């Protein structure tokens, strides 16, 4: 069941997509729902996505797709739902004698605990468990490790709370890279990296969070984002 605000936002997005072919901007959503900040819109969007009503596509502006609608907005009732089977070109006969299944190389990485995508949390250096990732994701040079994301400060970069990010160990980064940054040897956070003279800016991908600007000797790059794993 959706809250009134969630339903209002879903209806507003649906009407704009129907009328213009593209979803509204976050500013337009904020005005339409009479909210004070866009952080409230981010929370509503996340709730709608978690409930399966919308889908966000990473790395694209205004990339919101409506997956389904509740009955009050003209959607199909969920009771007795029967999926339609789309016939394709799947072979129905026996497999040929020379058939070989396609295998995907995978390797296990240590999950080094949790990383904050929000207010930095205490640095973590112990292995909590291991996770299998495609070999192609770690094909670059250097060692790799994984971290579980906690927080919503990188949601506009397609990184959600609960995701597992794959990190390549490195101590250098280019402007715009998403990095694991160690702040004052105590706090670890996942942010975009920008060098500003003799200072380092750690920028969130969520307008609800302010950019942190620190002296360059207070920030150490611990790794760069190379992949993401999401479990539904």
VOSELUM-236313 format. One record per residue (C-alpha): residue number from 1; x, y, z. Coordinates in steps of 0.05 Angstrom, whole numbers, padded with zeros to 5 digits, always signed. Each point is the difference from the previous one (the first is absolute). Last residue first. Example, Ala and Ser with C-alpha at 12.3 -4.5 7.8 and 13.67 -1.06 7.14 Angstrom:
BEGIN
[2, [+00273, -00021, +00143]] [1, [-00027, -00069, +00013]] 
% end
This chain:
BEGIN
[232, [+00331, -00156, -00111]] [231, [+00076, -00005, +00009]] [230, [+00044, +00054, -00029]] [229, [+00074, -00006, -00018]] [228, [+00041, +00060, -00022]] [227, [+00064, +00008, -00038]] [226, [+00065, +00039, -00009]] [225, [-00001, +00050, +00057]] [224, [+00069, +00027, +00018]] [223, [+00043, -00016, +00060]] [222, [+00030, +00024, +00065]] [221, [+00008, +00074, -00016]] [220, [+00029, +00037, +00059]] [219, [-00030, +00065, +00025]] [218, [+00026, +00044, +00056]] [217, [+00065, +00019, -00035]] [216, [-00041, +00030, -00058]] [215, [-00034, +00050, +00046]] [214, [-00075, -00014, +00002]] [213, [-00061, +00022, -00039]] [212, [-00063, -00039, +00015]] [211, [-00057, +00008, -00050]] [210, [-00067, +00008, +00034]] [209, [-00052, -00056, +00001]] [208, [-00074, +00007, -00018]] [207, [+00020, +00013, -00072]] [206, [+00018, -00074, -00008]] [205, [+00060, -00024, -00040]] [204, [+00048, +00020, +00056]] [203, [+00064, +00039, -00012]] [202, [+00065, -00009, +00037]] [201, [+00041, +00061, -00016]] [200, [+00076, -00004, +00011]] [199, [+00042, +00061, +00015]] [198, [+00068, +00025, -00024]] [197, [-00028, +00027, -00065]] [196, [-00070, -00029, -00006]] [195, [+00005, -00075, -00013]] [194, [-00066, -00035, -00011]] [193, [-00021, -00070, +00023]] [192, [-00071, -00026, -00002]] [191, [-00019, -00034, +00065]] [190, [+00001, -00065, +00040]] [189, [+00021, +00011, +00072]] [188, [+00050, -00024, +00051]] [187, [+00015, +00035, +00065]] [186, [+00061, -00006, +00045]] [185, [+00065, +00015, -00037]] [184, [-00019, +00074, -00005]] [183, [-00051, -00018, -00053]] [182, [+00010, -00064, -00039]] [181, [-00032, +00005, -00068]] [180, [-00030, -00058, -00039]] [179, [-00006, +00029, -00069]] [178, [-00050, +00020, -00054]] [177, [+00042, +00033, -00054]] [176, [-00020, +00071, -00021]] [175, [+00070, +00029, +00002]] [174, [+00051, -00055, -00009]] [173, [+00022, -00046, +00056]] [172, [+00063, -00024, +00034]] [171, [+00013, -00047, +00058]] [170, [-00026, -00062, -00034]] [169, [-00036, -00064, +00020]] [168, [-00055, -00018, -00049]] [167, [-00069, +00003, +00033]] [166, [-00062, -00042, -00012]] [165, [-00062, +00030, +00031]] [164, [-00054, -00041, +00036]] [163, [-00068, +00033, +00001]] [162, [-00038, +00005, +00066]] [161, [-00016, +00074, -00005]] [160, [+00000, +00019, -00073]] [159, [+00053, +00019, -00051]] [158, [-00030, +00024, -00066]] [157, [+00043, +00063, -00003]] [156, [-00061, +00040, +00023]] [155, [-00004, -00047, +00060]] [154, [+00069, +00018, +00025]] [153, [-00019, +00033, +00067]] [152, [-00050, -00054, +00017]] [151, [+00032, -00038, +00058]] [150, [+00036, -00066, +00014]] [149, [+00037, -00033, -00057]] [148, [+00031, -00069, +00008]] [147, [+00073, -00002, -00020]] [146, [+00039, -00043, -00048]] [145, [+00074, -00012, -00014]] [144, [+00048, +00004, -00058]] [143, [+00075, -00006, -00010]] [142, [+00035, +00034, -00057]] [141, [-00006, +00002, -00075]] [140, [-00067, -00001, -00034]] [139, [-00039, -00064, -00015]] [138, [-00041, +00005, +00064]] [137, [-00069, +00008, -00030]] [136, [+00017, -00047, -00057]] [135, [+00009, -00057, +00050]] [134, [-00072, +00005, +00020]] [133, [-00009, +00008, +00076]] [132, [-00007, -00050, +00056]] [131, [-00006, +00028, +00071]] [130, [+00040, -00013, +00063]] [129, [-00015, +00012, +00074]] [128, [+00013, +00050, +00056]] [127, [+00074, +00014, -00017]] [126, [+00029, +00053, +00046]] [125, [+00027, +00069, -00018]] [124, [-00057, +00047, +00015]] [123, [+00006, +00076, +00009]] [122, [-00051, +00030, +00047]] [121, [-00060, +00029, -00036]] [120, [-00003, +00060, -00046]] [119, [-00067, +00036, -00004]] [118, [-00033, -00025, -00064]] [117, [+00021, -00056, -00046]] [116, [+00033, -00034, +00059]] [115, [+00042, -00063, -00012]] [114, [-00015, -00067, +00032]] [113, [+00043, -00061, +00012]] [112, [+00061, -00020, -00039]] [111, [-00036, -00048, -00046]] [110, [+00055, -00046, -00025]] [109, [-00003, -00016, -00074]] [108, [-00018, -00066, -00033]] [107, [+00012, -00012, -00074]] [106, [-00044, -00013, -00059]] [105, [+00010, -00023, -00071]] [104, [-00066, -00008, -00037]] [103, [-00016, -00066, -00032]] [102, [-00039, -00011, -00064]] [101, [-00027, -00070, -00005]] [100, [+00032, -00043, -00054]] [99, [-00044, -00034, -00053]] [98, [+00040, -00047, -00046]] [97, [-00053, -00054, +00002]] [96, [-00056, +00049, -00017]] [95, [-00051, +00013, +00054]] [94, [-00065, -00037, -00007]] [93, [-00059, +00037, -00032]] [92, [-00038, +00060, +00025]] [91, [+00048, +00055, -00021]] [90, [-00014, +00068, +00031]] [89, [-00019, +00047, -00056]] [88, [-00048, +00043, +00040]] [87, [-00070, -00008, +00027]] [86, [-00020, +00052, +00050]] [85, [-00032, -00031, +00061]] [84, [-00051, +00045, +00033]] [83, [+00002, +00002, +00076]] [82, [-00063, -00018, +00038]] [81, [-00023, +00045, +00055]] [80, [-00054, -00030, +00043]] [79, [+00000, +00059, +00047]] [78, [+00046, +00055, -00025]] [77, [-00053, +00044, -00030]] [76, [+00025, +00035, -00064]] [75, [+00015, +00074, +00005]] [74, [-00050, +00056, -00013]] [73, [+00026, +00050, +00051]] [72, [-00041, -00027, +00058]] [71, [+00019, -00070, -00022]] [70, [+00073, +00013, +00016]] [69, [+00047, +00014, -00059]] [68, [+00057, -00041, -00027]] [67, [+00071, +00006, -00026]] [66, [+00003, +00076, -00008]] [65, [+00069, +00018, -00026]] [64, [+00043, +00055, +00031]] [63, [+00064, +00022, -00036]] [62, [-00007, +00075, +00009]] [61, [+00074, +00007, -00019]] [60, [+00035, -00066, -00017]] [59, [+00059, -00031, +00036]] [58, [-00042, -00053, +00036]] [57, [-00070, -00020, -00021]] [56, [-00053, +00007, +00055]] [55, [-00059, -00047, +00001]] [54, [-00070, +00016, +00025]] [53, [-00058, -00036, +00034]] [52, [+00041, -00058, +00029]] [51, [-00010, +00015, +00074]] [50, [+00074, +00015, +00009]] [49, [-00004, +00049, -00059]] [48, [-00059, +00036, +00029]] [47, [+00035, +00006, +00067]] [46, [+00064, +00026, -00033]] [45, [-00039, +00052, -00039]] [44, [-00035, +00023, +00064]] [43, [+00066, +00006, +00037]] [42, [+00032, +00038, -00058]] [41, [-00061, +00047, -00003]] [40, [+00009, +00016, +00074]] [39, [+00073, +00015, -00013]] [38, [-00022, +00049, -00053]] [37, [-00018, +00051, +00052]] [36, [-00060, +00039, +00027]] [35, [-00054, -00044, -00028]] [34, [-00063, +00027, -00034]] [33, [-00013, -00065, -00038]] [32, [+00000, +00035, -00068]] [31, [+00057, +00046, +00020]] [30, [+00045, -00058, +00021]] [29, [-00018, -00041, -00061]] [28, [+00017, +00059, -00046]] [27, [+00067, +00008, +00035]] [26, [+00013, -00075, -00006]] [25, [-00011, +00006, -00075]] [24, [-00063, -00027, -00033]] [23, [-00001, -00067, -00038]] [22, [+00006, -00001, -00075]] [21, [-00051, -00014, -00056]] [20, [-00033, +00067, +00010]] [19, [-00073, -00015, +00016]] [18, [+00002, -00073, +00020]] [17, [+00066, +00008, +00035]] [16, [-00026, +00062, +00036]] [15, [-00064, -00037, +00021]] [14, [+00039, -00060, +00026]] [13, [+00050, +00043, +00039]] [12, [-00057, +00038, +00034]] [11, [-00038, -00064, +00016]] [10, [+00062, -00032, +00031]] [9, [+00012, +00063, +00041]] [8, [-00071, +00002, +00026]] [7, [+00002, -00074, +00017]] [6, [+00065, +00007, +00039]] [5, [-00028, +00062, +00036]] [4, [-00065, -00037, +00018]] [3, [+00038, -00060, +00026]] [2, [+00003, -00062, -00043]] [1, [-00025, -00069, +00018]] 
% end
